[in-house]
Amino acid sequence: MLQVLVAAIAGYAFGAAWYMALAKRWVEASGIETDENGRPLNGSDPKPYIVAFVGAILVAGMMRHIFAMAGIEGAGKSVITGLGLGLFVVAPWMANNVMFSDRSKSLIWIDGGYAVGGCTVIALVLGLF
C-alpha cells in the first residue's frame, strides 16, 4: 500500500507542476470563468483537488495490480507500460471527450499530456519499489 500512496503523490505532484506550467493556456482552452486577476473562480474549492488525489490513488492502485498480474517489474518495464497506458488508453478517451464536447482542441494536448506524463510518473515510482 505504501508504494501505491507514494506513486499517487508523485502523480499528483506531476499534475500540479504540469497544470501550473500550462495554467494560462488551460484556463483559456477550458473556458473556466476567472476573476479580475485571471484566476479560476473555483480556485479555492478543495473538491477538485480531493477528487484528483483520490483519482491518483485509484490509478496507482490499479497500475500496481496490472503490473503484478502481468509480471512487470523494474523501472524500465514499468515506465514503458505506464507510458503506453497513458498514451494508448487514457489520452484517447480524453480526446474523445474534447471532440464530442466541442471544446478547444488544445485541451487534447494539455489534458492528454497530463494523462501520459502522470501514468508514466506513477509507473516509474511503482517500478522503483
N, CA, C and O atoms as a GROMACS GRO file, in nm:
protein
  516
    1MET      N    1   0.082  -0.121   0.000
    1MET     CA    2   0.000   0.000   0.000
    1MET      C    3   0.086   0.126   0.000
    1MET      O    4   0.048   0.228  -0.058
    2LEU      N    5   0.202   0.120   0.066
    2LEU     CA    6   0.289   0.237   0.071
    2LEU      C    7   0.334   0.277  -0.069
    2LEU      O    8   0.337   0.396  -0.101
    3GLN      N    9   0.368   0.178  -0.151
    3GLN     CA   10   0.414   0.212  -0.286
    3GLN      C   11   0.302   0.278  -0.366
    3GLN      O   12   0.329   0.367  -0.447
    4VAL      N   13   0.179   0.238  -0.345
    4VAL     CA   14   0.066   0.299  -0.415
    4VAL      C   15   0.050   0.443  -0.370
    4VAL      O   16   0.029   0.532  -0.453
    5LEU      N   17   0.060   0.468  -0.241
    5LEU     CA   18   0.046   0.604  -0.189
    5LEU      C   19   0.158   0.694  -0.239
    5LEU      O   20   0.133   0.808  -0.280
    6VAL      N   21   0.281   0.646  -0.238
    6VAL     CA   22   0.395   0.725  -0.286
    6VAL      C   23   0.380   0.753  -0.436
    6VAL      O   24   0.407   0.864  -0.482
    7ALA      N   25   0.339   0.652  -0.511
    7ALA     CA   26   0.319   0.671  -0.655
    7ALA      C   27   0.207   0.772  -0.682
    7ALA      O   28   0.219   0.855  -0.771
    8ALA      N   29   0.100   0.764  -0.604
    8ALA     CA   30  -0.011   0.858  -0.620
    8ALA      C   31   0.035   1.001  -0.589
    8ALA      O   32  -0.001   1.095  -0.661
    9ILE      N   33   0.113   1.017  -0.485
    9ILE     CA   34   0.165   1.150  -0.451
    9ILE      C   35   0.252   1.203  -0.564
    9ILE      O   36   0.243   1.321  -0.599
   10ALA      N   37   0.336   1.116  -0.621
   10ALA     CA   38   0.422   1.158  -0.732
   10ALA      C   39   0.339   1.197  -0.854
   10ALA      O   40   0.368   1.298  -0.919
   11GLY      N   41   0.237   1.118  -0.886
   11GLY     CA   42   0.149   1.151  -0.998
   11GLY      C   43   0.073   1.280  -0.975
   11GLY      O   44   0.057   1.361  -1.067
   12TYR      N   45   0.026   1.301  -0.854
   12TYR     CA   46  -0.045   1.424  -0.818
   12TYR      C   47   0.048   1.544  -0.829
   12TYR      O   48   0.010   1.649  -0.881
   13ALA      N   49   0.171   1.529  -0.779
   13ALA     CA   50   0.270   1.638  -0.787
   13ALA      C   51   0.304   1.670  -0.933
   13ALA      O   52   0.319   1.787  -0.969
   14PHE      N   53   0.314   1.567  -1.016
   14PHE     CA   54   0.337   1.591  -1.158
   14PHE      C   55   0.223   1.674  -1.216
   14PHE      O   56   0.247   1.769  -1.290
   15GLY      N   57   0.100   1.636  -1.183
   15GLY     CA   58  -0.016   1.711  -1.231
   15GLY      C   59  -0.015   1.856  -1.186
   15GLY      O   60  -0.048   1.946  -1.263
   16ALA      N   61   0.023   1.878  -1.060
   16ALA     CA   62   0.030   2.015  -1.009
   16ALA      C   63   0.132   2.096  -1.089
   16ALA      O   64   0.105   2.210  -1.129
   17ALA      N   65   0.248   2.038  -1.111
   17ALA     CA   66   0.352   2.109  -1.187
   17ALA      C   67   0.309   2.131  -1.332
   17ALA      O   68   0.330   2.239  -1.388
   18TRP      N   69   0.247   2.029  -1.393
   18TRP     CA   70   0.202   2.036  -1.533
   18TRP      C   71   0.102   2.149  -1.551
   18TRP      O   72   0.116   2.234  -1.640
   19TYR      N   73   0.001   2.150  -1.466
   19TYR     CA   74  -0.104   2.250  -1.482
   19TYR      C   75  -0.062   2.388  -1.436
   19TYR      O   76  -0.117   2.488  -1.484
   20MET      N   77   0.034   2.398  -1.343
   20MET     CA   78   0.087   2.531  -1.309
   20MET      C   79   0.164   2.588  -1.428
   20MET      O   80   0.155   2.707  -1.457
   21ALA      N   81   0.240   2.502  -1.495
   21ALA     CA   82   0.317   2.548  -1.610
   21ALA      C   83   0.226   2.588  -1.727
   21ALA      O   84   0.260   2.677  -1.804
   22LEU      N   85   0.112   2.522  -1.739
   22LEU     CA   86   0.021   2.547  -1.851
   22LEU      C   87  -0.108   2.616  -1.807
   22LEU      O   88  -0.208   2.612  -1.878
   23ALA      N   89  -0.106   2.678  -1.690
   23ALA     CA   90  -0.228   2.733  -1.630
   23ALA      C   91  -0.302   2.829  -1.721
   23ALA      O   92  -0.423   2.816  -1.741
   24LYS      N   93  -0.232   2.925  -1.776
   24LYS     CA   94  -0.299   3.025  -1.858
   24LYS      C   95  -0.362   2.962  -1.982
   24LYS      O   96  -0.477   2.990  -2.016
   25ARG      N   97  -0.286   2.875  -2.048
   25ARG     CA   98  -0.338   2.808  -2.168
   25ARG      C   99  -0.457   2.719  -2.134
   25ARG      O  100  -0.556   2.715  -2.208
   26TRP      N  101  -0.448   2.647  -2.020
   26TRP     CA  102  -0.556   2.557  -1.982
   26TRP      C  103  -0.682   2.636  -1.948
   26TRP      O  104  -0.792   2.597  -1.988
   27VAL      N  105  -0.668   2.746  -1.875
   27VAL     CA  106  -0.784   2.828  -1.839
   27VAL      C  107  -0.853   2.880  -1.965
   27VAL      O  108  -0.975   2.875  -1.976
   28GLU      N  109  -0.774   2.929  -2.058
   28GLU     CA  110  -0.831   2.980  -2.184
   28GLU      C  111  -0.900   2.868  -2.263
   28GLU      O  112  -1.012   2.885  -2.313
   29ALA      N  113  -0.833   2.754  -2.274
   29ALA     CA  114  -0.886   2.643  -2.354
   29ALA      C  115  -1.010   2.579  -2.291
   29ALA      O  116  -1.101   2.536  -2.361
   30SER      N  117  -1.012   2.574  -2.160
   30SER     CA  118  -1.124   2.508  -2.092
   30SER      C  119  -1.245   2.597  -2.076
   30SER      O  120  -1.356   2.548  -2.051
   31GLY      N  121  -1.226   2.729  -2.088
   31GLY     CA  122  -1.337   2.822  -2.074
   31GLY      C  123  -1.379   2.843  -1.930
   31GLY      O  124  -1.491   2.887  -1.904
   32ILE      N  125  -1.292   2.814  -1.837
   32ILE     CA  126  -1.321   2.834  -1.695
   32ILE      C  127  -1.338   2.983  -1.667
   32ILE      O  128  -1.261   3.066  -1.716
   33GLU      N  129  -1.438   3.017  -1.589
   33GLU     CA  130  -1.459   3.157  -1.552
   33GLU      C  131  -1.348   3.201  -1.456
   33GLU      O  132  -1.309   3.126  -1.366
   34THR      N  133  -1.300   3.322  -1.476
   34THR     CA  134  -1.190   3.372  -1.393
   34THR      C  135  -1.227   3.504  -1.327
   34THR      O  136  -1.322   3.572  -1.365
   35ASP      N  137  -1.148   3.539  -1.226
   35ASP     CA  138  -1.166   3.668  -1.160
   35ASP      C  139  -1.085   3.774  -1.236
   35ASP      O  140  -1.031   3.746  -1.343
   36GLU      N  141  -1.077   3.893  -1.180
   36GLU     CA  142  -1.007   4.003  -1.248
   36GLU      C  143  -0.856   3.979  -1.261
   36GLU      O  144  -0.790   4.044  -1.341
   37ASN      N  145  -0.802   3.885  -1.181
   37ASN     CA  146  -0.659   3.852  -1.189
   37ASN      C  147  -0.631   3.732  -1.280
   37ASN      O  148  -0.517   3.689  -1.293
   38GLY      N  149  -0.736   3.679  -1.344
   38GLY     CA  150  -0.719   3.567  -1.434
   38GLY      C  151  -0.717   3.432  -1.365
   38GLY      O  152  -0.681   3.331  -1.426
   39ARG      N  153  -0.754   3.428  -1.237
   39ARG     CA  154  -0.755   3.303  -1.162
   39ARG      C  155  -0.895   3.243  -1.165
   39ARG      O  156  -0.994   3.315  -1.160
   40PRO      N  157  -0.903   3.109  -1.173
   40PRO     CA  158  -1.034   3.045  -1.176
   40PRO      C  159  -1.120   3.083  -1.055
   40PRO      O  160  -1.070   3.091  -0.942
   41LEU      N  161  -1.248   3.106  -1.080
   41LEU     CA  162  -1.338   3.143  -0.972
   41LEU      C  163  -1.352   3.031  -0.868
   41LEU      O  164  -1.376   3.058  -0.751
   42ASN      N  165  -1.338   2.907  -0.911
   42ASN     CA  166  -1.350   2.795  -0.818
   42ASN      C  167  -1.214   2.753  -0.760
   42ASN      O  168  -1.202   2.643  -0.706
   43GLY      N  169  -1.114   2.837  -0.772
   43GLY     CA  170  -0.979   2.803  -0.728
   43GLY      C  171  -0.966   2.770  -0.581
   43GLY      O  172  -0.874   2.698  -0.543
   44SER      N  173  -1.056   2.821  -0.498
   44SER     CA  174  -1.046   2.793  -0.355
   44SER      C  175  -1.131   2.673  -0.313
   44SER      O  176  -1.132   2.636  -0.196
   45ASP      N  177  -1.201   2.613  -0.407
   45ASP     CA  178  -1.284   2.496  -0.378
   45ASP      C  179  -1.194   2.373  -0.367
   45ASP      O  180  -1.126   2.340  -0.464
   46PRO      N  181  -1.191   2.305  -0.253
   46PRO     CA  182  -1.100   2.190  -0.237
   46PRO      C  183  -1.146   2.064  -0.310
   46PRO      O  184  -1.066   1.972  -0.328
   47LYS      N  185  -1.271   2.056  -0.352
   47LYS     CA  186  -1.324   1.932  -0.410
   47LYS      C  187  -1.246   1.883  -0.532
   47LYS      O  188  -1.215   1.764  -0.538
   48PRO      N  189  -1.213   1.969  -0.629
   48PRO     CA  190  -1.137   1.916  -0.744
   48PRO      C  191  -1.001   1.858  -0.704
   48PRO      O  192  -0.955   1.761  -0.764
   49TYR      N  193  -0.937   1.917  -0.605
   49TYR     CA  194  -0.806   1.868  -0.561
   49TYR      C  195  -0.819   1.735  -0.488
   49TYR      O  196  -0.735   1.646  -0.503
   50ILE      N  197  -0.926   1.720  -0.411
   50ILE     CA  198  -0.952   1.594  -0.341
   50ILE      C  199  -0.981   1.484  -0.442
   50ILE      O  200  -0.927   1.375  -0.434
   51VAL      N  201  -1.068   1.515  -0.537
   51VAL     CA  202  -1.103   1.416  -0.641
   51VAL      C  203  -0.978   1.378  -0.721
   51VAL      O  204  -0.959   1.261  -0.753
   52ALA      N  205  -0.894   1.475  -0.753
   52ALA     CA  206  -0.771   1.446  -0.828
   52ALA      C  207  -0.679   1.354  -0.749
   52ALA      O  208  -0.618   1.263  -0.806
   53PHE      N  209  -0.668   1.375  -0.617
   53PHE     CA  210  -0.581   1.290  -0.537
   53PHE      C  211  -0.638   1.149  -0.523
   53PHE      O  212  -0.565   1.051  -0.533
   54VAL      N  213  -0.768   1.140  -0.500
   54VAL     CA  214  -0.832   1.008  -0.493
   54VAL      C  215  -0.815   0.936  -0.627
   54VAL      O  216  -0.788   0.816  -0.631
   55GLY      N  217  -0.830   1.009  -0.736
   55GLY     CA  218  -0.809   0.951  -0.868
   55GLY      C  219  -0.668   0.899  -0.886
   55GLY      O  220  -0.647   0.792  -0.943
   56ALA      N  221  -0.570   0.974  -0.837
   56ALA     CA  222  -0.430   0.931  -0.846
   56ALA      C  223  -0.409   0.802  -0.767
   56ALA      O  224  -0.335   0.714  -0.810
   57ILE      N  225  -0.474   0.791  -0.651
   57ILE     CA  226  -0.463   0.668  -0.571
   57ILE      C  227  -0.525   0.550  -0.647
   57ILE      O  228  -0.467   0.442  -0.652
   58LEU      N  229  -0.641   0.572  -0.707
   58LEU     CA  230  -0.707   0.466  -0.783
   58LEU      C  231  -0.622   0.421  -0.902
   58LEU      O  232  -0.608   0.302  -0.928
   59VAL      N  233  -0.566   0.517  -0.975
   59VAL     CA  234  -0.481   0.484  -1.090
   59VAL      C  235  -0.357   0.407  -1.043
   59VAL      O  236  -0.322   0.304  -1.102
   60ALA      N  237  -0.292   0.456  -0.939
   60ALA     CA  238  -0.172   0.389  -0.889
   60ALA      C  239  -0.204   0.248  -0.840
   60ALA      O  240  -0.128   0.154  -0.864
   61GLY      N  241  -0.317   0.233  -0.771
   61GLY     CA  242  -0.355   0.101  -0.722
   61GLY      C  243  -0.383   0.004  -0.835
   61GLY      O  244  -0.341  -0.112  -0.830
   62MET      N  245  -0.454   0.049  -0.937
   62MET     CA  246  -0.484  -0.039  -1.050
   62MET      C  247  -0.358  -0.069  -1.130
   62MET      O  248  -0.340  -0.181  -1.178
   63MET      N  249  -0.271   0.030  -1.145
   63MET     CA  250  -0.147   0.003  -1.217
   63MET      C  251  -0.062  -0.100  -1.142
   63MET      O  252  -0.002  -0.187  -1.204
   64ARG      N  253  -0.057  -0.090  -1.010
   64ARG     CA  254   0.017  -0.189  -0.932
   64ARG      C  255  -0.043  -0.328  -0.954
   64ARG      O  256   0.030  -0.425  -0.969
   65HIS      N  257  -0.173  -0.336  -0.955
   65HIS     CA  258  -0.242  -0.463  -0.978
   65HIS      C  259  -0.209  -0.518  -1.119
   65HIS      O  260  -0.176  -0.636  -1.134
   66ILE      N  261  -0.217  -0.433  -1.218
   66ILE     CA  262  -0.184  -0.474  -1.356
   66ILE      C  263  -0.040  -0.522  -1.364
   66ILE      O  264  -0.012  -0.626  -1.424
   67PHE      N  265   0.050  -0.448  -1.303
   67PHE     CA  266   0.191  -0.486  -1.308
   67PHE      C  267   0.212  -0.622  -1.241
   67PHE      O  268   0.287  -0.705  -1.293
   68ALA      N  269   0.147  -0.645  -1.126
   68ALA     CA  270   0.162  -0.772  -1.057
   68ALA      C  271   0.105  -0.887  -1.141
   68ALA      O  272   0.167  -0.992  -1.152
   69MET      N  273  -0.010  -0.866  -1.200
   69MET     CA  274  -0.074  -0.971  -1.281
   69MET      C  275   0.007  -1.002  -1.407
   69MET      O  276   0.011  -1.116  -1.453
   70ALA      N  277   0.071  -0.899  -1.463
   70ALA     CA  278   0.147  -0.918  -1.587
   70ALA      C  279   0.294  -0.949  -1.563
   70ALA      O  280   0.368  -0.973  -1.658
   71GLY      N  281   0.336  -0.950  -1.438
   71GLY     CA  282   0.476  -0.978  -1.407
   71GLY      C  283   0.570  -0.866  -1.448
   71GLY      O  284   0.687  -0.891  -1.479
   72ILE      N  285   0.522  -0.744  -1.447
   72ILE     CA  286   0.605  -0.628  -1.485
   72ILE      C  287   0.682  -0.583  -1.362
   72ILE      O  288   0.624  -0.545  -1.261
   73GLU      N  289   0.814  -0.586  -1.373
   73GLU     CA  290   0.900  -0.547  -1.262
   73GLU      C  291   1.010  -0.456  -1.312
   73GLU      O  292   1.049  -0.464  -1.429
   74GLY      N  293   1.058  -0.370  -1.226
   74GLY     CA  294   1.168  -0.281  -1.258
   74GLY      C  295   1.121  -0.153  -1.323
   74GLY      O  296   1.013  -0.145  -1.381
   75ALA      N  297   1.206  -0.053  -1.311
   75ALA     CA  298   1.170   0.081  -1.358
   75ALA      C  299   1.150   0.086  -1.510
   75ALA      O  300   1.058   0.153  -1.557
   76GLY      N  301   1.235   0.018  -1.585
   76GLY     CA  302   1.227   0.025  -1.731
   76GLY      C  303   1.096  -0.028  -1.787
   76GLY      O  304   1.027   0.042  -1.862
   77LYS      N  305   1.060  -0.150  -1.750
   77LYS     CA  306   0.935  -0.209  -1.798
   77LYS      C  307   0.815  -0.133  -1.745
   77LYS      O  308   0.715  -0.117  -1.816
   78SER      N  309   0.824  -0.086  -1.622
   78SER     CA  310   0.713  -0.010  -1.563
   78SER      C  311   0.690   0.121  -1.637
   78SER      O  312   0.576   0.157  -1.666
   79VAL      N  313   0.797   0.192  -1.668
   79VAL     CA  314   0.785   0.320  -1.739
   79VAL      C  315   0.724   0.299  -1.878
   79VAL      O  316   0.635   0.373  -1.919
   80ILE      N  317   0.771   0.199  -1.949
   80ILE     CA  318   0.717   0.171  -2.082
   80ILE      C  319   0.568   0.138  -2.074
   80ILE      O  320   0.489   0.184  -2.156
   81THR      N  321   0.530   0.058  -1.974
   81THR     CA  322   0.390   0.022  -1.957
   81THR      C  323   0.306   0.142  -1.918
   81THR      O  324   0.197   0.161  -1.971
   82GLY      N  325   0.356   0.223  -1.825
   82GLY     CA  326   0.284   0.343  -1.784
   82GLY      C  327   0.268   0.442  -1.899
   82GLY      O  328   0.161   0.501  -1.917
   83LEU      N  329   0.374   0.459  -1.976
   83LEU     CA  330   0.368   0.546  -2.093
   83LEU      C  331   0.263   0.494  -2.192
   83LEU      O  332   0.183   0.571  -2.245
   84GLY      N  333   0.264   0.364  -2.215
   84GLY     CA  334   0.167   0.304  -2.306
   84GLY      C  335   0.024   0.318  -2.258
   84GLY      O  336  -0.066   0.348  -2.336
   85LEU      N  337   0.002   0.297  -2.129
   85LEU     CA  338  -0.133   0.313  -2.074
   85LEU      C  339  -0.182   0.456  -2.089
   85LEU      O  340  -0.296   0.480  -2.127
   86GLY      N  341  -0.094   0.551  -2.060
   86GLY     CA  342  -0.133   0.692  -2.074
   86GLY      C  343  -0.157   0.730  -2.218
   86GLY      O  344  -0.256   0.796  -2.251
   87LEU      N  345  -0.067   0.688  -2.305
   87LEU     CA  346  -0.072   0.728  -2.446
   87LEU      C  347  -0.181   0.655  -2.526
   87LEU      O  348  -0.244   0.715  -2.613
   88PHE      N  349  -0.201   0.528  -2.496
   88PHE     CA  350  -0.291   0.449  -2.579
   88PHE      C  351  -0.423   0.409  -2.512
   88PHE      O  352  -0.509   0.349  -2.576
   89VAL      N  353  -0.440   0.441  -2.384
   89VAL     CA  354  -0.565   0.411  -2.316
   89VAL      C  355  -0.632   0.539  -2.266
   89VAL      O  356  -0.745   0.569  -2.305
   90VAL      N  357  -0.563   0.615  -2.183
   90VAL     CA  358  -0.625   0.732  -2.119
   90VAL      C  359  -0.638   0.850  -2.215
   90VAL      O  360  -0.746   0.907  -2.228
   91ALA      N  361  -0.530   0.887  -2.281
   91ALA     CA  362  -0.533   1.006  -2.368
   91ALA      C  363  -0.637   0.996  -2.480
   91ALA      O  364  -0.703   1.096  -2.509
   92PRO      N  365  -0.654   0.880  -2.544
   92PRO     CA  366  -0.760   0.873  -2.646
   92PRO      C  367  -0.901   0.899  -2.589
   92PRO      O  368  -0.984   0.959  -2.657
   93TRP      N  369  -0.928   0.854  -2.467
   93TRP     CA  370  -1.058   0.882  -2.406
   93TRP      C  371  -1.073   1.031  -2.381
   93TRP      O  372  -1.181   1.088  -2.400
   94MET      N  373  -0.965   1.095  -2.339
   94MET     CA  374  -0.970   1.240  -2.318
   94MET      C  375  -0.994   1.312  -2.450
   94MET      O  376  -1.070   1.409  -2.455
   95ALA      N  377  -0.930   1.266  -2.556
   95ALA     CA  378  -0.950   1.326  -2.687
   95ALA      C  379  -1.096   1.311  -2.730
   95ALA      O  380  -1.154   1.404  -2.786
   96ASN      N  381  -1.156   1.194  -2.705
   96ASN     CA  382  -1.298   1.175  -2.735
   96ASN      C  383  -1.384   1.277  -2.661
   96ASN      O  384  -1.473   1.338  -2.720
   97ASN      N  385  -1.357   1.294  -2.533
   97ASN     CA  386  -1.436   1.389  -2.454
   97ASN      C  387  -1.426   1.530  -2.510
   97ASN      O  388  -1.526   1.600  -2.520
   98VAL      N  389  -1.307   1.571  -2.548
   98VAL     CA  390  -1.288   1.705  -2.603
   98VAL      C  391  -1.361   1.718  -2.736
   98VAL      O  392  -1.430   1.817  -2.759
   99MET      N  393  -1.346   1.620  -2.822
   99MET     CA  394  -1.408   1.628  -2.954
   99MET      C  395  -1.560   1.630  -2.946
   99MET      O  396  -1.624   1.710  -3.014
  100PHE      N  397  -1.618   1.544  -2.864
  100PHE     CA  398  -1.764   1.538  -2.856
  100PHE      C  399  -1.824   1.656  -2.777
  100PHE      O  400  -1.941   1.689  -2.795
  101SER      N  401  -1.744   1.717  -2.691
  101SER     CA  402  -1.796   1.833  -2.618
  101SER      C  403  -1.770   1.963  -2.692
  101SER      O  404  -1.807   2.070  -2.646
  102ASP      N  405  -1.704   1.953  -2.808
  102ASP     CA  406  -1.674   2.068  -2.892
  102ASP      C  407  -1.597   2.175  -2.816
  102ASP      O  408  -1.624   2.295  -2.828
  103ARG      N  409  -1.501   2.130  -2.737
  103ARG     CA  410  -1.416   2.222  -2.661
  103ARG      C  411  -1.288   2.248  -2.741
  103ARG      O  412  -1.265   2.186  -2.844
  104SER      N  413  -1.208   2.340  -2.692
  104SER     CA  414  -1.083   2.375  -2.760
  104SER      C  415  -0.996   2.251  -2.780
  104SER      O  416  -0.973   2.175  -2.686
  105LYS      N  417  -0.950   2.231  -2.901
  105LYS     CA  418  -0.869   2.113  -2.933
  105LYS      C  419  -0.734   2.115  -2.861
  105LYS      O  420  -0.669   2.011  -2.849
  106SER      N  421  -0.692   2.231  -2.813
  106SER     CA  422  -0.566   2.235  -2.738
  106SER      C  423  -0.577   2.157  -2.606
  106SER      O  424  -0.475   2.118  -2.549
  107LEU      N  425  -0.699   2.134  -2.558
  107LEU     CA  426  -0.718   2.054  -2.437
  107LEU      C  427  -0.674   1.909  -2.459
  107LEU      O  428  -0.636   1.841  -2.364
  108ILE      N  429  -0.680   1.863  -2.583
  108ILE     CA  430  -0.633   1.727  -2.612
  108ILE      C  431  -0.486   1.716  -2.573
  108ILE      O  432  -0.446   1.617  -2.511
  109TRP      N  433  -0.407   1.814  -2.607
  109TRP     CA  434  -0.264   1.812  -2.578
  109TRP      C  435  -0.236   1.842  -2.432
  109TRP      O  436  -0.148   1.780  -2.372
  110ILE      N  437  -0.309   1.936  -2.375
  110ILE     CA  438  -0.285   1.973  -2.234
  110ILE      C  439  -0.327   1.858  -2.142
  110ILE      O  440  -0.247   1.808  -2.063
  111ASP      N  441  -0.453   1.817  -2.151
  111ASP     CA  442  -0.503   1.713  -2.062
  111ASP      C  443  -0.448   1.575  -2.100
  111ASP      O  444  -0.417   1.494  -2.013
  112GLY      N  445  -0.435   1.549  -2.229
  112GLY     CA  446  -0.375   1.423  -2.273
  112GLY      C  447  -0.230   1.411  -2.231
  112GLY      O  448  -0.184   1.303  -2.193
  113GLY      N  449  -0.158   1.521  -2.239
  113GLY     CA  450  -0.018   1.522  -2.195
  113GLY      C  451  -0.006   1.491  -2.046
  113GLY      O  452   0.085   1.422  -2.003
  114TYR      N  453  -0.100   1.545  -1.970
  114TYR     CA  454  -0.102   1.516  -1.827
  114TYR      C  455  -0.128   1.367  -1.803
  114TYR      O  456  -0.062   1.306  -1.719
  115ALA      N  457  -0.221   1.308  -1.877
  115ALA     CA  458  -0.250   1.166  -1.862
  115ALA      C  459  -0.127   1.080  -1.893
  115ALA      O  460  -0.095   0.987  -1.819
  116VAL      N  461  -0.060   1.112  -2.000
  116VAL     CA  462   0.058   1.036  -2.040
  116VAL      C  463   0.170   1.054  -1.937
  116VAL      O  464   0.229   0.956  -1.891
  117GLY      N  465   0.198   1.178  -1.901
  117GLY     CA  466   0.304   1.204  -1.803
  117GLY      C  467   0.271   1.149  -1.666
  117GLY      O  468   0.357   1.091  -1.600
  118GLY      N  469   0.146   1.166  -1.622
  118GLY     CA  470   0.106   1.117  -1.491
  118GLY      C  471   0.115   0.966  -1.481
  118GLY      O  472   0.165   0.913  -1.382
  119CYS      N  473   0.068   0.896  -1.582
  119CYS     CA  474   0.077   0.750  -1.582
  119CYS      C  475   0.223   0.704  -1.584
  119CYS      O  476   0.258   0.605  -1.520
  120THR      N  477   0.306   0.775  -1.656
  120THR     CA  478   0.447   0.740  -1.663
  120THR      C  479   0.516   0.761  -1.529
  120THR      O  480   0.595   0.676  -1.486
  121VAL      N  481   0.488   0.872  -1.464
  121VAL     CA  482   0.548   0.901  -1.332
  121VAL      C  483   0.501   0.798  -1.229
  121VAL      O  484   0.582   0.746  -1.152
  122ILE      N  485   0.373   0.770  -1.227
  122ILE     CA  486   0.321   0.669  -1.133
  122ILE      C  487   0.388   0.534  -1.159
  122ILE      O  488   0.430   0.467  -1.065
  123ALA      N  489   0.399   0.496  -1.284
  123ALA     CA  490   0.462   0.368  -1.319
  123ALA      C  491   0.608   0.364  -1.277
  123ALA      O  492   0.657   0.262  -1.229
  124LEU      N  493   0.679   0.475  -1.296
  124LEU     CA  494   0.819   0.480  -1.256
  124LEU      C  495   0.833   0.455  -1.108
  124LEU      O  496   0.915   0.374  -1.066
  125VAL      N  497   0.754   0.523  -1.028
  125VAL     CA  498   0.761   0.505  -0.883
  125VAL      C  499   0.728   0.361  -0.846
  125VAL      O  500   0.796   0.301  -0.763
  126LEU      N  501   0.624   0.305  -0.906
  126LEU     CA  502   0.590   0.165  -0.877
  126LEU      C  503   0.705   0.072  -0.916
  126LEU      O  504   0.732  -0.025  -0.845
  127GLY      N  505   0.771   0.102  -1.026
  127GLY     CA  506   0.881   0.017  -1.071
  127GLY      C  507   1.006   0.028  -0.985
  127GLY      O  508   1.089  -0.063  -0.985
  128LEU      N  509   1.018   0.138  -0.912
  128LEU     CA  510   1.134   0.156  -0.825
  128LEU      C  511   1.120   0.086  -0.691
  128LEU      O  512   1.218   0.067  -0.619
  129PHE      N  513   0.997   0.047  -0.657
  129PHE     CA  514   0.975  -0.023  -0.528
  129PHE      C  515   1.010  -0.168  -0.539
  129PHE      O  516   0.998  -0.242  -0.441
   0.00000   0.00000   0.00000
